[in-house]
């Protein structure tokens, strides 16, 4: 199985970075809860979280690419899963529409930068707060892998960050954006950890500082980490 798809994590016992992510999902996805998958792609983590939250829980899976979202919905249908809601939209800091670069492969699609060239499609955009406002429960976990648009999406999640206080598992993609993500999470009183559980000691420093913020991070509310040490 290809490491790029993450399927190797399921087969090989977690030798890839996707395996670390899935171990964190297993730790923080609880039975009967609502979880949000931002950048669901084909549904690797979506289907895994569906099993973790069980029939009484729910996964809201958001995917911007129209072609990939069709595959996601097909995978949900083939597996006869009832606790996943798939939403074909990009996550941003506002509602409306946005230019989306479909990329060169299934894992490289992203919100386009200004004057960017490539295979573009216009897709509907929404915010994390808007997506979750339609749900009947507070979200307990947000997994995010949206190819560099993490800070923009978090700007549209202020209510979620302040009120619901979920755990965030975020795959980061560029030093400049990584620092923006870190600043947002710290401002909302989150502590930052690596996907292997090690605390990030320098959240104000990007790659290549080994103690800085980069890679996949786990963001946990300060009150949760404090409670776990009492």
C-alpha positions in Angstrom: 0.0 0.0 0.0 1.2 3.5 -0.7 2.4 5.7 2.1 1.0 8.7 0.2 -2.6 7.5 0.6 -2.1 6.6 4.3 -3.5 3.1 3.7 -0.2 1.7 4.8 -1.0 2.9 8.3 -3.9 0.5 8.5 -2.0 -2.4 7.1 1.5 -2.1 8.5 0.8 -1.1 12.1 1.3 2.6 11.6 4.7 3.0 9.9 3.7 6.2 8.2 2.8 9.6 9.5 -0.8 8.6 8.8 -0.4 5.9 11.5 0.5 8.6 14.1 -2.5 10.6 13.1 -4.8 7.6 13.4 -3.4 6.8 16.8 -4.3 10.4 17.9 -7.8 10.0 16.3 -8.3 6.8 18.3 -7.2 8.6 21.5 -9.5 11.6 21.0 -12.5 10.3 19.1 -15.0 9.0 21.6 -18.1 6.9 21.2 -21.3 8.9 20.6 -19.6 12.2 19.8 -19.6 14.6 16.9 -16.4 15.0 15.0 -15.4 17.1 12.0 -13.1 16.0 9.1 -11.8 19.1 7.3 -10.3 18.0 4.0 -11.8 14.5 4.0 -10.3 13.5 0.6 -11.4 9.9 -0.2 -12.4 9.2 3.3 -9.5 7.3 4.9 -9.7 9.1 8.2 -13.4 9.7 7.8 -14.3 6.1 7.7 -11.9 5.4 10.6 -13.5 8.1 12.7 -17.0 6.7 11.8 -16.1 3.4 13.4 -14.6 5.2 16.5 -17.7 7.3 17.2 -20.1 4.5 16.6 -23.7 4.5 15.4 -24.7 7.0 18.1 -22.0 9.4 16.9 -21.5 11.4 13.7 -18.7 12.5 11.4 -19.2 15.6 9.3 -16.8 15.3 6.4 -16.0 18.5 4.3 -14.2 18.2 1.0 -13.8 21.0 -1.5 -12.8 19.1 -4.7 -15.9 18.1 -6.6 -14.3 15.0 -8.2 -12.8 13.8 -4.9 -16.0 14.4 -3.0 -17.8 12.2 -5.5 -15.4 9.4 -4.6 -15.9 10.1 -0.9 -19.6 9.8 -1.2 -19.2 6.6 -3.2 -17.0 5.1 -0.5 -19.6 6.0 2.2 -22.3 4.4 0.1 -20.3 1.3 -0.7 -19.6 0.7 3.0 -23.2 1.4 3.9 -22.2 3.9 6.5 -25.1 5.9 8.1 -23.2 8.2 10.5 -21.3 10.4 8.0 -22.5 13.6 6.4 -20.4 14.7 3.4 -20.3 18.4 2.5 -18.9 19.5 -0.8 -17.5 22.9 0.1 -14.2 24.7 0.8 -13.5 25.9 4.3 -12.6 29.5 4.6 -13.2 32.6 6.8 -16.4 33.5 5.0 -19.3 32.1 3.1 -19.5 32.5 -0.7 -17.5 31.0 -3.5 -13.8 30.6 -3.9 -11.2 29.6 -6.6 -9.9 26.1 -6.0 -6.8 24.6 -7.6 -7.4 21.0 -8.3 -3.6 20.2 -8.1 -1.7 17.5 -9.9 -3.0 14.6 -7.8 -5.7 13.6 -5.4 -3.8 15.0 -2.3 -2.7 18.4 -3.6 -5.9 20.3 -4.3 -6.1 23.6 -2.4 -7.7 27.0 -2.2 -5.9 29.1 -4.9 -3.7 32.0 -4.0 -4.2 35.4 -5.8 -3.2 35.2 -9.4 -2.2 31.5 -9.1 -2.1 29.5 -12.3 -3.3 25.9 -12.7 -6.5 23.9 -13.1 -9.0 26.1 -11.3 -12.6 25.5 -10.5 -15.0 27.7 -8.5 -16.4 26.0 -5.5 -18.8 27.1 -2.7 -17.1 28.1 0.5 -18.3 28.1 4.1 -16.8 28.4 7.6 -16.3 25.8 10.4 -18.7 27.8 12.6 -21.4 27.7 9.9 -21.0 23.9 9.4 -21.2 23.2 13.1 -24.1 25.6 13.7 -26.3 23.2 11.8 -25.4 20.2 14.1 -27.3 19.3 17.3 -24.2 18.7 19.4 -20.9 20.3 20.3 -18.0 19.0 18.3 -15.4 17.1 20.3 -12.6 16.8 17.7 -11.6 18.5 14.4 -9.2 16.9 12.0 -7.8 19.3 9.5 -5.7 18.7 6.3 -6.5 21.4 3.8 -3.2 22.0 2.1 -2.1 25.4 3.5 -5.5 27.0 4.2 -5.5 26.0 7.9 -5.2 29.6 9.3 -7.9 30.9 7.0 -10.3 28.1 8.1 -9.5 28.8 11.8 -10.4 32.4 11.3 -13.8 31.1 10.5 -13.9 29.0 13.7 -13.9 31.6 16.4 -17.2 30.4 18.0 -16.0 26.8 17.9 -12.7 27.6 19.4 -14.3 29.7 22.2 -17.4 27.7 23.0 -17.1 24.0 22.0 -13.4 23.7 22.7 -12.7 20.6 20.6 -9.3 18.9 20.2 -7.7 19.9 16.8 -5.4 17.6 14.8 -3.9 19.8 12.1 -1.5 18.9 9.3 0.6 22.0 8.6 2.1 22.9 5.2 4.2 26.0 5.2 6.3 27.9 7.8 4.4 31.2 7.4 1.0 29.6 7.7 2.2 27.3 10.5 3.0 30.4 12.7 -0.4 31.9 12.0 -2.1 28.6 13.1 0.0 28.5 16.2 -0.9 32.1 17.1 -4.6 31.5 16.7 -4.5 28.4 18.8 -2.5 30.0 21.6 -4.7 33.1 21.6 -7.7 30.7 22.2 -5.8 29.0 25.1 -4.7 25.8 23.5 -1.5 23.9 24.1 0.3 22.4 21.1 1.8 19.0 20.8 3.4 16.9 18.1 1.4 14.0 16.7 3.7 11.7 18.7 2.6 13.4 21.9 5.6 15.5 22.5 4.9 19.1 23.6 6.0 21.8 21.2 8.4 24.0 23.2 8.7 26.9 20.7 5.3 27.5 19.2 6.6 30.9 17.9 9.3 29.3 15.8 8.7 27.5 12.5 10.6 24.8 10.6 13.5 24.1 10.6 13.7 24.7 14.4 13.3 21.1 15.8 11.4 22.5 18.8 9.2 24.8 16.6 5.8 24.3 15.1 5.6 22.2 12.0 4.4 18.8 10.7 1.1 17.5 12.1 0.1 19.0 15.5 -2.4 18.2 18.2 -4.0 21.2 19.8 -5.6 20.6 23.2 -7.5 23.1 25.3 -5.5 24.3 28.3 -8.3 23.3 30.7 -8.2 19.8 29.4 -4.5 19.4 29.7 -4.6 20.9 33.2 -7.3 18.5 34.3 -5.4 15.5 33.0 -2.5 16.4 35.3 -4.6 16.8 38.4 
